[in-house]
């Protein structure tokens, strides 16, 4: 099924899913010191909500998970503010032109850090889309092993985004940032959250400044397969309708004819 958006031809029958599915197995990725998700049938006395148990005509599961620690999720600035802000209110549009870039974080002291110059250089080609300026940025980091889909991140000091890089992304008018790491910030950072604050332009988490970016989102723990080329894509950013700072999400991208790096 072909569609034309801003004179760009897009085949909607060929989605590229860059989310990580949530499971109750040891294959599920985990961050932030929690256990794996729980998916189990409801039990009422001797009744079990599982068809294979022979006591129910339907499968009827409870699911216990944490959107931030158990896989692909999209968050709003309510993740770091004193006042409540919901991702369900922040994200009201779901299709965006996105630029996919690949960077190898630089070694700085004991950390691996994505720095401004890497983002700036990788994004130089995005103006090729002429009158369709990307409003979403997808960052794939190297090395890009498939075990990102099941990695246990707790206490491993994963790579992160520098504050200067986050400022550059914000000033590039990127509204939606997607990354294949558990956080844009350092795992143990004394609560500074410099990249989160810089991207959302949050100067005070208690008394929110009027120019904070209420509609901007960050999506973490995606996985972009190695064979997917850098370039411009149409992004469909799907969330569940949770009234929460974050929701599990399913970002899907579509190739745009004649645009590649």
N, C-alpha and C positions, 0 to 999 in steps of 0.2 A: 504494500500500500504506500504510494508515493504522496508526499505532501510538499507544498511550496510555502516557505516562510521567509519573508524579506528577500525574495528572489533566490533563496537557497533551497535546493532539492534534497529532501530527506526521506529515506525509506523507513517508514514506521513499522514495517514487518520484521526489522532486524534490530531489536533492542540489545544493548550490551549492559548487563546487570553488573554493577560494581559494588553491590552490597555483600555482606557476609551473613548467611542464614543463621538463625538462632536455634540451637539444639540443646538437648539435655545430656549430651555425651561429652566425653573428655576431649572431643575435637573442637568444642566451642572455645573461641578465644576468651581470655579473661584479663581484666585489668582492675586495679584499685582494691586488691586484697580480699576479694570476695570469692565465694565458691561458684561452681557452675550453675546454670539455670536449672530449675526444677519444673518438669512437665509431667503431671501425673493425674490419673482419673479421680474424679470426685467419688467419695465413699460415704454412703448413708447406711449405717448398720451393715447388713449383708449384701446391700446393693452396690455394685461397682460400675462406674460409668465407662465401661470398656467392652465393646462388642465381643472381642475374642475371649473374654472371661465368661461369656454365656449368661450374663445377668443384666444386660442392657441392650436395647435396640439401637443405641447411639453411642458414639465416643464423646465423652463429656469431661474435658480436661481442665484443671487449674494450671496456670502458668505463673511461676514466680521468677522474676528476672529484674536486672537493673539496666536501664538503657545505656548509662555511661560506661558500665564495665563489662557488658556481655555481647558487644557486637556493634554493627553499624547503627549510628544514631545521629540525629540532628538536634541541635540545641540553640536556644535563643539567649539573649543577655540575662534573662532570668536565672541562668545558671550561676551567676556571680553577684546578683544584686540582693539587697535587703528586701526590697519590695518584690511581690510576686509578678512575674511575667510568664505567659504561657506560649509555648511554641505553636500551639494551635491558633493563637491570635496573631502571632508574629508572621507566620508563613501563610499567605493567602493566595499567592501565585505559585505555580508549580512547574512551569516551563521557562528555561533560560538558555541563552547561548553561553557555553562554557569553554574555557581553554584548558586542555590537559597538558601538563608539563611534567618532566621527570628530573629530579635533582638527587645528588648524592651529598648528604649532610657532611659538613666539614668538621674535622676534629679540632675542638677548642678545649684545652685542658683535658678534663676527663669526660667531656660531653661530645655528642655529635649534634651539630646545630645547622639548621637551614638558615642561611644568611641572606640579607637584602640583595647583594650583587647576583646571587644565584637566581633568585626570583626575577629580578629585573632583566637579566640576560635571557632567561627562558621565555619570558613573556613578550619579548620584542616582536615576535612574529604575529601577535594577536591582532595587530592593526590591519592585517591582510583581509579581514572580513569586511572592510570598508564601512558601509553604513550600518552594520550590525555589531555593535561593541559588546564583547562578552561581559556579562555581569556575574559570572561564576568562575571560580578557579579550582581546578582539580590537581592536587599535588601527589605524584607517585614518587616514592623514595627508593633509592638504591642502597644495598642490594634488595631485589624484589622477589624473594623466595615465596613459594606457595605456603610455607608454614605460617605466614602472616594470618592466614585464615583460621589458625588454631593456636596461635602463640599465647603463652602465659607471660604477661607483661609486668606483673607486680614485682617491684624491687629490682628491675633490670635497667633502670635509667635509660628509657628509649630516647631516640632523637626527638628534637622539638624545634619550634620556630622561634627565631630571635624577635625581640621587640621591634627592632628596626625593620625587619622583613614584614611583620604584621602591619606596621604603620604604612609601609610602601603599598601593601595589598589594599589597605583601606583607601589610601589616596589615589589608587588606580581605579577607584569606584567599583571594586568587586564587592557585591552584596552577599555572596554565598561562597564560602570557603569549604572545600572538601579535602581531606587528607587521610592517608593510610596509616596513621599513628593513633595511639589511644588518647592523645591530647596534643594541642598546639603548644602547650607549656611543658616545662620540665617537671618530672615526676615529683621530686622533692624540692620545692622552690620557696618554702616558708610562707606559702599562701600569697605570693606576689601576683601570680597570674598575669604576667606582663603582656603576653601575646593576646590572650583573651581580651584584656582591657584595651589594648591598642587597636585591635580589629573592631571591637564594638564602640570604640571611642568613649569608654567609661572612665571618667576621672574620679568619681566618688561613688562607691557601691551602695552607700546609705542614702545620700541626697543626690539622686541621679541628675546629671547635667542635661540641659534641654537638647543638646545636639548629640546625645547618645544615639546609636543606630538601632532603633527598636525593631526594624524589619530585617536586619542582617542575621544570617545564620552560619553556624559552624557544624560541619558534618565530619565525624571522626570514625576511625576504624573501617574504612572502605578497603577494597582490594581491586586494583586495576591490573589485569593479567599482562604479562610481559609482551604478548603479541599485539596488544592494542597500541596503535601509533599515537604519538603526540599530535596535537592539532586542535581544531575547533569542532565542537560537538553541540548537538541539542541535548540539554539535560532535562530530564523529568525527575524532580525531587519529590518523592512520595513519603508521606508520614502517616502514622495512625493519629486519630483525633484525640490525643491525650491532652488534658488540661494540666500540663506539667512543664517544667523548664526544658525538657527534652523528650523526644519520642524515638522509638526504634524507627528506622527509615530504610527506604529502598531507592537509592539513586540509580537511575537508568539513563544511559547515554545513547545517542543515535549519530551515526556518521553523517557528515554533510559533504555532498559531492564536491570534489576538486579542492578541498581544504585539508592540508596535511603539513607537517613540519619537515 
